[in-house]
Amino acid sequence: MTITSGVWYTASVFYVALMEAFGWSYGSTAGIFSLFTILYGMSGVLSGYLVDRFGPRRVILASGVLFVLSLLANSMATAQWHLYFTHGVLAALSLSGMGWVPVSVLVARGFRRRQGLALGIASAGVGVGIAIFVPLVQVMIQWGGWRVAFVGLAIISAVVTFSVGLFALRGLGTGPAPEAHAAPLPDRISMGPPGWTLASAVRSQPFWLVAATFVLLNSPVQLVLTHHVAHLVGVGQPKVFVANVVGLVGLVSVAGKILWGYLSDRWWVEATYLTGIAFLIAGILTLMRVGPTTSAWGLYAYAILMGLGYAVSPAMTPILSARFFAGRHFGTIFGALNMLHQAAGAAGMWLAGYAHDLTGSYSLPFLLAIVSACLSLACVWLAAPRRAHG
């Protein structure tokens, strides 16, 4: 998760570098990363099916090979359509096979007790990736350019991904879901019949309420995480300092993801979402107040609030899904939910860039992000996973 998310969230740094190198517009450049997110999400069902059939380790290893090749291909791009294909298509498809869907299935099958905490710890790898790779890529871009940065990411990804796939994941996550052997334990609640399939899930009200929660929350999260570098640089903050602030967002989110996972085992899931979204909204409001004279402490405040707030989305996505649909076909069902989750993120990325092209400002998309986050909270309360306690 550190590698996959590290590459994912360096989009905010590459976004600025590519516009400066080629003179592309905000909207067309954001389209590269929107396509990436759309295809990543759309391939979630396929990744979930392959994981259910072959196990996470084989899927992660095969996807890792394609992922490294796609990063190397990115470094050789000379036109915008090249990156639409190499990053928007190839990198997205490969990342789907080594990212959140296979990891979530592996953890959900490997942990019966404290499942929320286990998923929170796994998702903390996302924050580690942001903290390490966003500043690192900014340094590589300033030292050798964006092409060198893509090559550097490819080398690091190859070393880590193949090592983890060949050794650390041996024999893990290949067995059936825990429900096949034992009844749910008190601290790992699941709702509905244990025989959920994708077909039965999509005909249920909980599926669409959960999907709406993910759509309305991931759109503002990805909107901000893709465009906050461009916004902060645009208002006059130094690039290297901004990259370090983004790295701090990732570092804080490590604690946030573990915290939300831990609390989800003890609180109502709705209460966990309420707390996390409150931090997210406070972070967006703080970001909107940043200007050329804002002190370093103002940006650090944004990093802390945003790190804690955004963390609720990746940490709680598999936890909320498992509350309703844990079972033999969880990988496929979670892949379908993840497809909608990522499609919303892609829409947020592109719409923010398009809105900036029209208005010259990020004010409107940031305000809409706050509204969307509030609506997502309403959806999770309507879904009411707390009823599982009955």
N, C-alpha and C positions, 0 to 999 in steps of 0.2 A: 504493500500500500504506500510505502514511502516513495518508491520509485515511480509508480503509476501516477500518484497524485502530484509528485514533484514535477513531472513533465506536464501534467494537466495544467497546473496553476502557474507555470512559467509563461503561459499564454499572455498574461498581463504585461510581461516584460517584452516578449517577442512582438506583441501587438504594436508597441511603440517603435521598436527597432525596425520592423518591416515598413511601417508608414514612413519613417524617416529615410529608409534606404531607397524605396521605390516611389514615394510620393502618392501612395494610394489613399483613398478616402477612409474615414472612420467606418462607414457602413460596409464597404466592400471588404475591408480587412477583417472586420468583426465577423463577416460571413464565413471566413475560413474556420474559425473556432466554433461558430454556430453549427456548421455542417458536421464538424467533428463531434459535437455534443449530440446532435440528432442521430447520427449513425451509431454512436456509442450506445445510446439508449435503445434504438431499434434492434440492435443485435443482442440486447440483453436476454430476450427469450431464447435465441439460439444458444447463447453461452450457458444459460441455465439448463437447457435441455442436454447439451454436451456434458456439462458437469454432472447432471443426474445420471447420465449414461456411462461416462468414462472416468469420472472422478476429477477433482480440482487439479491434482498434480499434473496429469497429462495435458489438460487443457491449458494450464498456465505455461508449461514448457513450450508447447507448440506455438502459442500466441507470442511468447517472448521472442522467438526467432523472427517472426514477422514484424514485431514492434521495433527491434533494433534496426532491421532493414529499412523500415519506414522513416526512422529518424535520420539515417544516413542519406536517404533520398531527399529529405527536407533540405539538407545542407547543400544540395546541388540544384535547387530550384532557381529558375531564371525568370519565371513569369508567374503571375498570380494563380493561373489555373493549375500550375504544377503543385502548389501548396494545397489547393483545394483537393487535389487527388491524393498526394502523398501524406498530408497531415489530416485533411478532412475525411478521407476515406480509409486509407491503409492504417494509419496510426489509430484511428477510432476503432476499427474492427479488431485489431490486435489487442488494444488496451481493454476492450470489453471482455476478452478471454483471460485476462490476468488481473482484473480489477475487482470491483466491489461485489459483483455477483458470485464468482467462485469463492472469494474470501468469506463472504457471508454464509454461504452454504457450508463451507468447511467448519467455520466456528459454530454455526447453529447445530451441526451434527456432532461436534466434538464436545459440547458443553451442555449439560442438562441443568446444573445449578449455576446460578449467577450468570445466566446467559447474557443479560443486558450489560453487565460489567465486562464480560469477555468481548462482546461486540464493540463496546466503547473503547477498550484497549486496542483492538484491531484497527478501528477507525482512527485512532490517535496517530497511526502511521501517516495519515493524510497531513496532519499538522506538522509532523517531522519533515515530510517532503517539502512543504511550503517554506518552513524555516530554513532548510538547508539549500534548496535548489533555486529559489527566487533570487536571493543575494548572489549565489554562485554563478547563475546564468548571467546576471547583470554584469558581474566582474568579467566573465568570459566574453561577453559582447563588447565591453569597452576595451578589452585587451586584444581580441582577435576578430571581432565581428560576429554577427548572428550565425554565420555558417559554421564557424569554429565551435560556437556554443552547441549547435545541434550534434556535431560530431562528438563533443565531450559527453553530452547526455547519452548518446548511443553506446559509448564505451562503458560508462558507469552502469547503464541499464543491463548490458550484456553480462558484466561481472556479477552483479547482485542477483538478477533474475535467474540466471542459470544455476548459480550456487544454491539459492533457496529452493528452486524446483528440483534439483538433482538430489539434494541432501536433506534440507530441513522439512520438506513436505512428504518425505517418503512414508507411505502407509497411512497418511492422515486424510480424513475426510472422504474415504472411499466406501465406507460402510453405509447402511441404510439410515434413515432418519431415526432419532431416538424413539419416536412414537411407535415404531415397528416392534420395539422390545419392551417398552415400559409405559405405564400411564404417566401423564404429565405430573411433575413434582410441584409442590405448593409455590415455589418461588420462580417457576417458569411457566407462566400462564399461557394457555392457548385457547382460542374460541372456535366454536363450530365443530363440525364433524371431522375426524382425523383423516377422512378420505378425500380431502379437497383435491380437485383437479383444476387446471386452468379454465376449462369450460364451465365448471360449477362456480368457480370463484367470480368470473366476469358476470355471472347472472345474479350476484349477490349485492345487496346495498353496501356492506362494509368495504368491498373491493373499490367501489367508486368513491366512497368517502375518503378512504385511505389514499387513493390516487389523487383526489382533489387536494388533499393535504400536501402531498409531495409536489404537485404542480405549482400550487400557489406559494410554496415556501422556497423551492429550488430556483424559481425564476428570479426573485430578488437577490438571492444569495449569489448566483452565478453572474448576474448583472453587475453587482458591486465588485466581486472578486476579479472579474475580467477587466473592468474599466477604472478601478480605483487608482491604478498607477497613472493612466492617462489623465485622470482628473487632477491628481495631486501634482503631477509635472506641469499640467496646463495652468494651474493657479500659481506656479512659481516655486515649487519645492524642488530641491536638488534630486537628481535621479538616483544617485547611489544611496542617499539617505532614505528616499522613498522605498527603494528595494529592501533596505534593512527594516523599515517599518512593516512592510508586507511579510518579511521573514518573521517578525515578532508576532504578527497575526497568526501565522502558522504555529509558532511555539506556544502561544497562549491556548490555541485550539486543542493542543495535545491534552492539556489539563481539562479543557472543556468537554471533550469527547468522553474521557474517562469519567468525569463528574456526571454527565448526563446518563451514561450507561449505568453507573452506580446507583443514581437516584431512581432510574426507571425500575430497578429491582425492588425499590422500597416505597416509592410514591406512585400515585396514579400517573400514567403516561401523559395525560392531559396537563397535569401540573408541571411536569418536566418541560413540555412544550411551551407552556405559558412563561416560565422563567427564562428559557432560552430565547424566545422571540422578543421578550422585553429587552434583553441585552442587544439583540440584533437591531431593533429599532433605535435604541440609544446610540449604537455605533454608526448607523446611517446618518442620523441627525448630526452627530459629531463630525462626520466626514463632510457634510454639506457646509459646515461652518469654517472649514479650513481655508485659509487664504495665504497670500505670500508672506504675511508677517506673523502667522501662527507659530507659536513656540514649539520646540521639540516635545514638550510635555503634552501639548494638545494632540500631536500625532500619536504619541505613546498611549494617550487615553483612547483614541480611536482604535488602535491596535488591540488593546485589552478588551474593549467592549465588542469589537467585531470578532475577535478570536473566540470569545465565549459564545457570542450570539450565533455566528454562522455554524459553529460546531454542532448545534442541535440538529441540523439537517442531515449530514452524513451519519452521525451517531445513531439517530432515532429511526432512520429509514428502515433498516433491517429489523430493528426491535419492534416497531409498530407492525410491520408486515408479519413477523413471527407470532405476534399476539393473536392474529386472526388465522393465519394460513400455514403454520408450521405443520410439516408432514412429509410424506414421501415425495411429493411433487413441489416442494417449496422452492427449489431452484428455478423451475419454469415459471411459477406464479410470481416470484420475486423479480425475475427477469422482465416479465410483462409490466409490473409496477415501475421497475427501474427505467423501462423504455419511456413511459409517460413522464417520469421524474426528470430524465435528461432532456427530453424534447422541450419541456418548459424552460429548463436552463438555457438551451440554445435560443429559444425565442427571446428570453430576457437579454442575452448577449447582443443579438442582432438589433433588437428594438432600441436598446440604449445607444448603440452606435448610430443608428438611423436618426434617432431623436436629436443627437448631438449635431449631426450634419444639418438638420433643419433649423435648430434653435441656437446652436453654438454653445450649448450648456448642458450639463448633466442634471440640472435641477428637477426637470419634469420626470425623467426615469427614476431618480432617487425617491421622489415623493410617491410615485406609483409603486415602487418597491415596498414602501412602508404599508400602503393600503393592501397590497397582496399578502404580506406577512400576517396582517391582522385577519384577513379572510381565511388563511390557512389554519389559524388557531381556532376559528369558528368550526371549520370542518372536522378537526380532530376531536373537538368536544361533541359534535354530532355523532361521530363514529363511536365514541364512548367505549374505548377498550377497558375502562374501569369495570364494566359490567362482567368482565371475565371473573372477577372475584366472587360473583354469585355462583 
